[in-house]
Amino acid sequence: MIKLAKSAGFCFGVERAVNLAYSNASLSNIFTFGPIIHNDFVTNDLKLKGVEIAYELTPRIKNVIIRSHGVGENIYKQADHLGINIIDATCPYVKKIHNLVKQHIILGQSIIIIGDKLHPEIIGINGWTNDNAIIIKDEFDSNIPLLDNTKSYFVVAQTTYKQEVVNRIIQLLEENHITFNYVHTICSTTTKRQQEARSLAKNVDTMIIVGGRNSSNTKKLFEICLSECKNSLCIENASELAKIKFNKDSDIGITAGASTPKYIIDDVISYINNTIKGEISNGL
């Protein structure tokens, strides 16, 4: 039987960003600042419709879509200086973090961001701290021993980060007598998606995670599923299943990253279903 996680696929923020990109595709000289989402199928389709990708702002650009990951304050200032029209598709949950860190800088606190320093969301958040935030990836991060217990810190986390990693870091800060206040900023959809993936992976023979290879949340889903089901596969589309043999008596779980369109998930389900002639049900 095929079991599909209920929360698989686009989250609210990604769906909003993609819809904004498609609805504004007819505008002249329109670009997204970085890929609108981490999914090549979507970005390639948008390119065919005239929406290109830019990694810096230039006078050639007349309209720019800020992707769901968000950007630093300097990008807004540059766009204003160049007379570029901004279509802001920043996820509202990410926008909230931007506002929070800016407010707490005004209050005199130093900022700690828990997350991957190379992830565009973290780069964007740090851009609202004048790039002065301390970024901590995990409990082994070399920045932790360098924290000053005479200072006051404000702590936020990447919206797609694992809650258990954040919890361990918060515990370490407490053990090191660091003065801080932490605001929970992990997206509830991310938490729900990860919980569903873990629960589903525990109860199937094969677990399939569908998503872009550059997608952070897809990678985390794969790590979670692999810890519960050793026969876990991460794929971008149904064509990658051609060499996989499915047993019609096996239970197969499917989840997908927040940047995975519904049609790709449907293709995967259809391929497996046609291969094993199984039934499809909601996994959770």
C-alpha angles and dihedrals in degrees: 000000000000115000119194121199110238094228096049116134137013117020121212095265095049094045090051092050094048092047090051090050093051095042091053097041092107093064116107121257093002123171139170116231097240120337110325087229136353095265121104094200091060096041092048091050091050090050090056087054092052102265108126131184124249128187095190135026118254135169088257090071115086099170128026129188114211105217125232091265090066130218138242124275091255091067091059090049092049092049091050091049092051094044093243118160111235123215101191113211094163110145108256089231090056092045088055090057091051090055093045096052092046091051093049093048087057087052089056100253125137115235128236117191118194109210147068110317091211095054113105092231091057092045088053095048091048087052088068090057094054085257090292100119122120107236118206120190102184143336091285094056114133091224093070097073089048094061115117114231090202090065132076117234134196113212129204132162138219108271093235098044125123110263092217091059091050090049092054092050092049089051091052092051089053092048090051090052093241115167108230147134120220127205117198106240103160108121113252089223090057091051092047092047092051093046091050092048092051093047093047094046090055091060106042137073094224128024121200121195114195120202149098116299090230093053114112095201091049090053090051091050090052092050091050094047093046090055089058102032119032090199094067121140130194114206138166098212145353095271089072090066094065093099095044119099114212124201112223089219093055126101110234121196123202131193132159140207123256091257096055116108119227093242091061091050089048090051091053092049092046092050094050093042092052090046098051100018088229134154127262122223139163106268097209 
